[in-house]
């Protein structure tokens, strides 16, 4: 596919998701796609190489959760190649994104990509989630193919703002753990990713009994 074809695939898919990206944002996403293809094997980022598949399986898939964002500060746990954090940061420059991973070379890639794309709202952090201690809590924490729901909640709930939410991206409905999390309220939402004929779900986790404001 040509760059023009990919740009139209991205723009059309984004519109189906209810987004209205500028030509500059489409250009940034295509630049990110090129970086993924160039450095994917070196940094062990993704096994997907066809540009049109990267658009569907990585970029549009990442953007599909956007209606559930809230607040200003977003943490992407286990970001890997910068997914979903970088595509979201491109489309939502007013929000601040912290992309965290325990693998140093992946964080280096994220930082290089943020510089190349001119993203001033992206910070990369090399740390285990268990050791991470930010100065401020987060309004949203996103986790894409990261861990079980119970592990995600136990490792990240302490980092949430009082009215924050954890967004866990999952595949088939039957893959979503039917487990009890007494401290969390779970809502499962079906995601529709343009051009992708596969089940995608989002589990929205919030505190079941949030503390009243001081």
N, C-alpha and C positions, 0 to 999 in steps of 0.2 A: 504493500500500500504506500502511496505517496504521503508526504506530510500534509497535503491538502485533504486527502481522504481521512487521515487520522484526526486532523483538526475538526472535520465535519462530524466524525464519529463521536469525538469528545463533546463537542458543542451540542449535538443532538441528544446524546445521552444525558448530559447535564440538564438540558431543558426538560427532559422526561422526569428528572428527579426534582423539578421545581426550582432549579438554579438558573441564573442568567450570567454566565461568565463573560468577562470582557475579552477581546482579542488578546490582550496582554496576558491575561490569566491562562488562556488556552495555550499561548506560547510557552509560559512557564511550565505547564503540565507536560507539554511535548518535550521540553528540555529535560525535565525530570525523567521522562520515559527513556530518552537517549542515554542519560547517565545510568539508569538501571541496566540497560542493555550493555553499556560499555564496561561497567564495573561489576556486573552481577556475578560472574564466575570468580573474579579476584576476591571479592568480599563475601562470597557465598550468600548472596542476597535473595536470589530467586532462580528457579529452574525454568521459568517461563521466558521465552525469548521473542516470540512473534509479537510485533508491535500492537496489532489489533487485539491480541489476547491480553497484553499488559493493560490496554485501555479498559477492557471489560473486567478482568479478574483482579486488577489492582487499583486502578484509578477510580473508575465508576463505583466499584465495590466499596472503596474507602469513603467516597462522597455520599453514599446512600444513607448513612446514619445522620446526616446533617440536621434534619428537623428536630433531633433530640439533644442537640447542643444547648447549653445554657450558660449564662454568666460569661466571665472574661478569661479565666484561667483553665487550661486544658492540659492534662497529663496523658501521654501515650505510653503505656507500659509495655515493655517487650517490643519496642517499635521496629526492630529489625532493619528493614530497608527504608524506614521512614513512613510506614503504612499503619494506620491511615493518616498519621499526623501531617505529613508534608502536603498531600492534596488538600486537606482541610485548611491548612495554614494559607495556601495559595488563595482559596476562595473566601476566607474569612480573616483578612488582615487586621481587623479590629480586635481579634482575640490573641492571647499569648499562649503558645504551645511549648511544652517541655517534652522532649522525646527521650525516653529513658531505655537503656538496654545494658545488659551485663557483659556484652561482647564489645571490646574496645574498637575493633576494626569497623564494626557496623555503626558505632557512634561517630567515628571519623568520617565515614561516608555521609552520614546525615548532616554533619557540620559542613562538609565540602559542598553538598547539594544545596544547603540553605544559603551559603555564600554565592554559589553560582546562580541561583534563582533570585538573589536579592531579597531574601526573606528575613526581615528584621524581627519578625515575631516568632522565631524558632530558636530554642535553646536545646542543645544536646547534652545529655548527662550519662556518664559511664558509671553505673552502680547496680548492685543487686537491689531489688525493690525492698528487701528486708532491711537494708542499711540506709535507705534514702530518707533524708530528713530535710525537707524544704522549709523555707522561712514562712511561707504562706500556704494555706490549704488550697485545694483545687475545686472549682465548680463542677467540673466533669473529668472523669477518668475513663479513658477508652482502652480496651484490650481486644486485640484481633488475633484469634487462634493462639491464645496465650496459655491458658490453664483451665482447670475446672472452675465452676462457679464458686465453690466453697473456698478454693485457694485464692481466687481473685479477690473475693470479699475479705478474707482474713488478712491478706497481705496489703490491701490498699484502702480499706474503709477508714483507717486512721488518718489518711491524707485528704479526706473529703471535707469541704465546707459544710456548714450546718444543713443547708438545703441542697446539697450536691447530689450527683448521680453517677453511678458506674455503668458504662455501656459496654457490654460484652458481646462481641460479634461471634456468632456461631453458624453452623451449616444447617443440616437437616433437623427437623423438629425432634426426631427421636434421639438426636445426639445431645439434646439439652438435658442436663442432669435433672432428674426428678428428685432433688434432695431438699431437705428442709434447712433453711437458714433463718433461725429464730430472730436474728437481729436485722434481717433484710426483708424488704418487700420486693417481690419479683414481678415484672411485667414482660411478657414475651411478645415481640412485634415482628411480623413477617416483613422482610425487606424485598423490594423488587428492584433488581439491578438490570438496567437496560442492556439487552443483547445477551444476557446470561440465563440459560435455561437450567437453573439449579436452585435448590432451596437455600435461602439465606434468612437468618433470624437475628434479631437483636434482643438481648436480655437487659432490661433496664433495672438496676438494683439501687434502691434507696433505703434509708433507715426506716424500719417499721414503726419505731417510736422516737422520732426526732426530738432532741432536747429543745425546750422552749427558749427563745432568745433571752439573754441576760438582761 
